[in-house]
Amino acid sequence: MQKLNEWLGIEFPFIQGGMANIATAEFAAAVSNAGALGLIGAGGMPPEVFQESIRRCRSLTDKPFGVNIMLMHPQVEQLAAIAAEEKVAVITTGAGDPTRFIPAWKESGAKVIPVVAAVALAKLVAKRGADAVIAEGTESGGHVGETTTMALVPQVVDAVDIPVIAAGGIASGRQLLAAYALGAIGAQVGTCLLVSEECPIHENYKKAVLKAKDRDTVVTGRSVDAPVRCLRNQMTNAYIAKEREGADRMELEHFTLGGLRKAVFDGDVKTGSVMAGQVAGMLHEIKPLRQIFEEMTAQCGQTLKKLEGMGL
Ligand SMILES: Cc1cc2nc3c(=O)[nH]c(=O)nc-3n(C[C@H](O)[C@H](O)[C@H](O)COP(=O)(O)O)c2cc1C
C-alpha cells in the first residue's frame, strides 16, 4: 500500500482540510512548505478571489497544493471551471456529490479526492473516476455526517478500490496509526491546525480551541439536515433551543449566517460559529505547522513499536 505522502509527492502523510474563510493562499502555501498538502478553501470566496488565491499560492510555494470546493457554494460552477483552468494538482470537494465536475477536472490533470461521509457516495464517486476519497467521520469540525471515523473508514475501504484517506478526530500519531490500521493511506486534518502559529484566525478563536475539553463541541442543525460541529457557546445554545421548538431551516440560518466569519475575523467566540472537532480537547499548545506534522508522524512510529513490543 502506497502512503499518502508517497502518492502525492510530499513529506508527511497529511492533507490540510479546506476550511472556508481560514484556508487562504498564504495558509495553504505555509502547510505545503511545512511538508503536508495545503488546500485553498474556496467556501466563502467569490470566483475572482479564488482564482487570484490559486495564483498567489503558486508564487508562495513550489510544493504541491490543492483546492477544496464546497459544493453548496452559490457559484460552484464558476469555481469548478477555475480549478480546471488553473490546472490545480489536487481538488477535494465538500458537502455533496461532485460527480458532474469529475470529467473536466480529470481532463485538467488534477487528482480528484471527494470528501465522503457515507459508503454510498464513496462508491458513486469511485465509479465516476475519483482518484481517492477522504472518508470523514462525525468527530470532525465543520459540516459533518452521522458515522464515526472508526466505523466509516473500514466500511469505505472495503467498498471501493481507490485509496481512502481518513478524516475526523485525528490530531496525534496514535490516531494516525489507527487510521492506517483501518485501511487508510493517510489523514486529512483540520482542527489541530487551527492552533498552529501560521493559522490566520483571530487569537480568541485559537484560545477557545485550546480551552475546550472533550465534550465542548456540539452539532447544530441536525434537525434540518445541515449538521455543523462547533464549540458550544451562546450561539449554539440559542440555536439548539430553537431547534427543540421546531424552528425551520430559514429561521435557524439566521443564527449561523456569517457566523464563521465573525469568529475567524472579529474573534467573536460568543455569538460566532467556532467550528472545531472533538479533538479540540487534546490540543493544549500553539505550535508551528512543521512541528505538528513531525510530532504526529514520529508518535505514529513510536506507537507502532510499542504495539509490536506488546506482541501485537
Ligand atoms: C473551522 C473548520 C472549517 C471547515 N471548513 C470546511 C470546508 O470549507 N470544506 C470542507 O470540505 N471541509 C471543511 N472542514 C472539514 C475539514 O476539511 C476536515 O475534514 C476536518 O476538519 C477533519 O476533522 P478534524 O477537525 O477532526 O481534524 C472544516 C473544518 C473546520 C475545523
The ligand as an ORCA input file, in Angstrom:
! r2SCAN-3c Opt
* xyz 0 1
  C     -13.113     25.524     11.012
  C     -13.352     24.428     10.032
  C     -13.867     24.733      8.771
  C     -14.062     23.720      7.826
  N     -14.498     24.047      6.564
  C     -14.535     23.092      5.596
  C     -14.787     23.431      4.239
  O     -14.967     24.605      3.884
  N     -14.805     22.415      3.313
  C     -14.583     21.102      3.667
  O     -14.629     20.215      2.787
  N     -14.317     20.754      4.958
  C     -14.273     21.719      5.902
  N     -13.935     21.366      7.201
  C     -13.553     19.965      7.492
  C     -12.034     19.773      7.301
  O     -11.700     19.929      5.957
  C     -11.538     18.381      7.782
  O     -12.090     17.343      7.011
  C     -11.871     18.135      9.235
  O     -11.540     19.272      9.999
  C     -11.119     16.917      9.757
  O     -11.503     16.593     11.056
  P     -10.844     17.244     12.398
  O     -11.497     18.582     12.518
  O     -11.247     16.301     13.466
  O      -9.364     17.330     12.162
  C     -13.767     22.376      8.169
  C     -13.262     22.087      9.441
  C     -13.056     23.078     10.368
  C     -12.483     22.721     11.710
*
